[in-house]
Amino acid sequence: MFPARKLPGGCRAIRPHHLQHCSVPTVSPNLAFVPACLPPHPAEVEEMQRFISSSKKLFVMTGAGISTESGIPDYRSEGVGLYARSDRRPIQHVEFVRSASARQRYWARNFVGWPQFSSYQPNTAHLVLRQWEKLGKLHWLVTQNVDALHTKAGSQRMTELHGCTHRVFCLTCGDQTSRSELQEHFEALNPSWKAEALGVAPDGDVFLTDEQVRNFQVPACRKCGGILKPDVTFFGDTVSREKVDFVHQRLAESDSMLVAGSSMQVYSGYRFALAAREKQLPIAVLNIGPTRLDHFASLKLNSRCGELLPLIVAH
């Protein structure tokens, strides 16, 4: 077990000579939604290097903070997160299921935001984790994000804990379709409907007024006429027991845990950190700002994922 060491920022980083960049393409980060932070101190890089080098079967959990460098805002970051910039909140599961007007509002906003949201690309942190998987360092990746960026990066040993916005399914018959195909259905039903997006949320939602969404037409399932829902776990819903058990099995096979870009405020992800602590696995946290793990993590670093992870050599 690593001794707990929480290193403050404060000095300008100079890369140690013996550390090399991970051999992945460097992607220029979009810092619009990334909280301000100092570059990683060389001692912090050394600590993370030691942690990763000691791990043989690494279990990684990522959150919205890993995708902010791709231009997608998160919810909770100080000053730049969605909650800090507006009073908008994500749709609740019960509201979506029970209210036709709520579904109309959701899908109208999602329709407007989809072209931009679906165009986001993986950043350097996503590519580094994919490289670690190729090298056999990363045993399993669990993402709390619904943006498909790990999939776009090529990750395969992965569970999308909260699903993915790129898939849609029918609540009645379970038929699945791609979100891009549904976009074509929206366009066919609403040929003259137009609205301008005012900022995209972590789930692809945008801000529209009630007046703007009033005449938006929402298609039903083509097979049974049922309600279409994105294949994501909305707030207020729960992750399936089958998926939770599967992730616990992957964690049981692992020898350490890395949390990247998550404050772990949501219990659906936090439970796995609690399980790792119970198994006495070393836990490293890489996140700008405080997390629920700070008091028991073996290592806590306040740095950008896309800045620090490429400095680590996965042997």
JOVENHU-V712030 format. One record per backbone hydrogen bond with DSSP energy under -1.0 kcal/mol. CO is the residue of the C=O (numbers start at 0). NH is the residue of the N-H. If there is no record, write none. Layout:
# JOVENHU-V712030
co: [CO | CO]
nh: [NH | NH]
This chain:
# JOVENHU-V712030
co: [15 | 21 | 30 | 40 | 41 | 42 | 43 | 44 | 45 | 46 | 47 | 48 | 49 | 56 | 57 | 57 | 58 | 59 | 60 | 61 | 62 | 63 | 66 | 66 | 67 | 68 | 73 | 74 | 76 | 80 | 81 | 91 | 92 | 93 | 94 | 98 | 99 | 100 | 101 | 102 | 103 | 104 | 105 | 106 | 107 | 108 | 109 | 112 | 113 | 122 | 123 | 124 | 125 | 126 | 127 | 128 | 129 | 130 | 131 | 131 | 132 | 136 | 139 | 140 | 141 | 142 | 145 | 147 | 148 | 149 | 150 | 155 | 156 | 158 | 158 | 159 | 161 | 163 | 165 | 166 | 167 | 168 | 169 | 174 | 176 | 177 | 178 | 179 | 180 | 181 | 182 | 183 | 184 | 185 | 200 | 204 | 208 | 212 | 220 | 225 | 226 | 228 | 229 | 230 | 233 | 234 | 239 | 240 | 241 | 242 | 243 | 244 | 245 | 246 | 247 | 248 | 250 | 255 | 256 | 257 | 258 | 259 | 260 | 262 | 265 | 265 | 266 | 268 | 269 | 270 | 271 | 272 | 273 | 274 | 275 | 276 | 281 | 282 | 282 | 283 | 284 | 285 | 292 | 292 | 297 | 298 | 300 | 303 | 304 | 307 | 308 | 309]
nh: [18 | 23 | 33 | 44 | 45 | 46 | 47 | 48 | 49 | 50 | 51 | 52 | 53 | 254 | 138 | 139 | 257 | 141 | 259 | 143 | 65 | 66 | 69 | 71 | 70 | 29 | 81 | 82 | 80 | 84 | 85 | 95 | 96 | 97 | 98 | 102 | 103 | 104 | 105 | 106 | 107 | 108 | 109 | 110 | 111 | 112 | 113 | 116 | 117 | 126 | 127 | 128 | 129 | 130 | 131 | 132 | 133 | 134 | 136 | 137 | 135 | 57 | 59 | 158 | 61 | 160 | 164 | 151 | 152 | 154 | 153 | 157 | 140 | 142 | 160 | 162 | 232 | 166 | 178 | 230 | 176 | 228 | 173 | 169 | 167 | 181 | 182 | 183 | 184 | 185 | 186 | 187 | 188 | 189 | 203 | 200 | 212 | 215 | 224 | 220 | 170 | 168 | 231 | 163 | 236 | 92 | 243 | 244 | 245 | 246 | 247 | 248 | 249 | 250 | 251 | 252 | 253 | 58 | 283 | 60 | 285 | 62 | 64 | 291 | 268 | 269 | 270 | 271 | 273 | 274 | 275 | 276 | 277 | 278 | 280 | 279 | 256 | 297 | 298 | 258 | 300 | 260 | 295 | 296 | 4 | 284 | 286 | 307 | 308 | 310 | 311 | 21]
